[in-house]
Amino acid sequence: MARVLIIGGGIVGLSSAYYLHKAGHQVTVVDKGDMTDSCSYGNAGMIVPSHFIPLATPGMVTQGIRWMFNSKSPFYVRPSLNPELIAWGLKFLKKANAGHVEKAALPLTELSLLSKKLYQDLSKEPGFDFDLVNKGILMFYKTEKAGEEEAHMAEKGRALGLDMQVLTPADCTKLQPNLELDVLGAVHYRCDAHLSPNKLMVALIKFLKKAGVNLLANKEVTKIETSGGKISRVLSLNEEFTADEYIIAGGSWSPAIGKLLGIKILLMPGKGYSFNLINEESVMQIPALLAEARVAITPMNGGLRYGGTMELDKINSRINMNRVKGIVESVPKYFPGLKPVVPAEKDIWFGFRPSSADGLPYIGRSNKYNNLIIATGHGMMGLSLGAATGLLVSEIISDTPTAIAIDAFAPDRA
Ligand SMILES: Cc1cc2nc3c(=O)[nH]c(=O)nc-3n(C[C@H](O)[C@H](O)[C@H](O)COP(=O)(O)OP(=O)(O)OC[C@H]3O[C@@H](n4cnc5c(N)ncnc54)[C@H](O)[C@@H]3O)c2cc1C
């Protein structure tokens, strides 16, 4: 049994706490906030084995440059001489090639499928009602080009054993008769699922508290001390914490935590927005992704949650209304009957996706400090991959064979 200190109480930190506790370890989680509104709450709730292609693809480079000149586009990089952004950009460009996409597909698929299975198991545990629905996700497209890309993706997905089916608009209407469509078609990612992230986070916190896991809110880690190649203690203002094993699960703040130890964790915060509209769930029962607009719509808590945009910039609390309008305006182009209104600023949620440059998460021991594990960098899939990451972290600490191979996620990879 090890004493474990987890820095960060988002989905990755709490899932790690859950599986570590189950394996018999003594766990403490410290968070700089109150653990009620991290990136793990307002996201689109999609569980996505279908997303076996990392963000860094050859097509993304040219598309990203085009998008940068449109204020309502779904992707934006604020040009800056920030050395982290430059290092991130160079690695992104290095990895945006077919070879990397090919190499990443299997590890990502294995991680996703493991996570989906774990959420299915978790949803059967008492107290874990988080509205897990296994109806898949529909990726709608309006253009021939996107249709071709999606059909190609579906073929690759099927080769990996994923259940994906190309649908005509008539097929889509059979699945959701109340949803008016103006699309060329869709791919039904039948391997996917969705859930309510807010309910999942609340259930995890409730379980962990009851189980005696120490969840400490409003404790920002500001200093980490080391000796003999190990972390010796972690400080938050005047309090100190000691443990046998330490985990960095600080989401987009992980690079700043790494800096306290002199280690580089290369990721950028990818800001995204979401908002909820009530009383619309009867229109849509299967979550939708809008291929060209990069918008996600998920039935949740009796309404629909709309989410999108990826702004790579320093962490800040500005809401860019133009990009929120971009999300709103894209919806009726696919679904003429669905006309969300631009929400008031106070009703817009935003979060920072911890985005690694190569699109793969970091899960594993640091090669600099031998009692440190890094678990972050899940980008747009952190909810989806949270449970599996937690299990892997617990297996690493328990020194048992991991459920899947984790070499591709090594934190110190090139
Ligand atoms: C609009 C949007 C839609 C999304 N949709 C999906 C989706 O459908 N499916 C999916 O899988 N993913 C989705 N994501 C991505 C997903 O939400 C994230 O990848 C995931 O929440 C990251 O979890 P995390 O635990 O790594 O980080 P976080 O949830 O950000 O948690 C990190 C925690 O660390 C704490 N922390 C930071 N620094 C310190 C410190 N110094 N000391 C102590 N604590 C610290 C923070 O307070 C925070 O609570 C979406 C994201 C956005 C923005």
The ligand as a MOL file (V3000), in Angstrom:
LIG
                    3D

  0  0  0     0  0            999 V3000
M  V30 BEGIN CTAB
M  V30 COUNTS 53 58 0 0 0
M  V30 BEGIN ATOM
M  V30 1 C -15.9860 22.7360 -25.0190 0
M  V30 2 C -15.3190 21.4450 -24.6300 0
M  V30 3 C -15.9130 20.2430 -24.9870 0
M  V30 4 C -15.2930 19.0370 -24.6580 0
M  V30 5 N -15.9340 17.8730 -24.9660 0
M  V30 6 C -15.3470 16.6750 -24.6450 0
M  V30 7 C -16.0240 15.4620 -24.9330 0
M  V30 8 O -17.1390 15.4480 -25.4340 0
M  V30 9 N -15.3860 14.2940 -24.6210 0
M  V30 10 C -14.1410 14.2750 -24.0420 0
M  V30 11 O -13.6040 13.2090 -23.8170 0
M  V30 12 N -13.5090 15.4320 -23.7160 0
M  V30 13 C -14.0780 16.6300 -24.0030 0
M  V30 14 N -13.4370 17.7980 -23.7020 0
M  V30 15 C -12.0930 17.7360 -23.1040 0
M  V30 16 C -12.1290 17.3790 -21.6150 0
M  V30 17 O -13.0720 18.1910 -20.9640 0
M  V30 18 C -10.7420 17.5650 -20.9750 0
M  V30 19 O -9.7780 16.8730 -21.7380 0
M  V30 20 C -10.6940 17.0150 -19.5600 0
M  V30 21 O -11.7100 17.5840 -18.7810 0
M  V30 22 C -9.3570 17.2760 -18.9040 0
M  V30 23 O -9.4100 16.7300 -17.6080 0
M  V30 24 P -8.2060 16.9160 -16.5960 0
M  V30 25 O -8.5600 16.1890 -15.3540 0
M  V30 26 O -6.9280 16.5610 -17.2860 0
M  V30 27 O -8.1170 18.5010 -16.3570 0
M  V30 28 P -9.0910 19.4870 -15.5610 0
M  V30 29 O -10.4780 19.0340 -15.5940 0
M  V30 30 O -8.7810 20.8610 -16.0690 0
M  V30 31 O -8.5880 19.3510 -14.0660 0
M  V30 32 C -7.3140 19.8250 -13.6750 0
M  V30 33 C -7.4200 20.2440 -12.2210 0
M  V30 34 O -6.1040 20.5710 -11.7320 0
M  V30 35 C -6.2370 21.6270 -10.8220 0
M  V30 36 N -4.9350 22.3100 -10.6930 0
M  V30 37 C -4.2620 22.9840 -11.6500 0
M  V30 38 N -3.1070 23.5040 -11.1450 0
M  V30 39 C -3.0610 23.1330 -9.8480 0
M  V30 40 C -2.1230 23.3870 -8.7920 0
M  V30 41 N -1.0030 24.1070 -8.9790 0
M  V30 42 N -2.3950 22.8900 -7.5500 0
M  V30 43 C -3.5100 22.1570 -7.3190 0
M  V30 44 N -4.4400 21.9120 -8.3080 0
M  V30 45 C -4.2110 22.3720 -9.5410 0
M  V30 46 C -7.3120 22.5240 -11.4720 0
M  V30 47 O -7.9020 23.4040 -10.5260 0
M  V30 48 C -8.2900 21.4900 -12.0220 0
M  V30 49 O -9.3390 21.2150 -11.1240 0
M  V30 50 C -14.0320 19.0270 -23.9870 0
M  V30 51 C -13.4650 20.2330 -23.6030 0
M  V30 52 C -14.0850 21.4400 -23.9050 0
M  V30 53 C -13.4320 22.7230 -23.4860 0
M  V30 END ATOM
M  V30 BEGIN BOND
M  V30 1 1 1 2
M  V30 2 1 2 3
M  V30 3 2 2 52
M  V30 4 2 3 4
M  V30 5 1 4 5
M  V30 6 1 4 50
M  V30 7 2 5 6
M  V30 8 1 6 7
M  V30 9 1 6 13
M  V30 10 2 7 8
M  V30 11 1 7 9
M  V30 12 1 9 10
M  V30 13 2 10 11
M  V30 14 1 10 12
M  V30 15 2 12 13
M  V30 16 1 13 14
M  V30 17 1 14 15
M  V30 18 1 14 50
M  V30 19 1 15 16
M  V30 20 1 16 17
M  V30 21 1 16 18
M  V30 22 1 18 19
M  V30 23 1 18 20
M  V30 24 1 20 21
M  V30 25 1 20 22
M  V30 26 1 22 23
M  V30 27 1 23 24
M  V30 28 2 24 25
M  V30 29 1 24 26
M  V30 30 1 24 27
M  V30 31 1 27 28
M  V30 32 2 28 29
M  V30 33 1 28 30
M  V30 34 1 28 31
M  V30 35 1 31 32
M  V30 36 1 32 33
M  V30 37 1 33 34
M  V30 38 1 33 48
M  V30 39 1 34 35
M  V30 40 1 35 36
M  V30 41 1 35 46
M  V30 42 1 36 37
M  V30 43 1 36 45
M  V30 44 2 37 38
M  V30 45 1 38 39
M  V30 46 1 39 40
M  V30 47 2 39 45
M  V30 48 1 40 41
M  V30 49 2 40 42
M  V30 50 1 42 43
M  V30 51 2 43 44
M  V30 52 1 44 45
M  V30 53 1 46 47
M  V30 54 1 46 48
M  V30 55 1 48 49
M  V30 56 2 50 51
M  V30 57 1 51 52
M  V30 58 1 52 53
M  V30 END BOND
M  V30 END CTAB
M  END
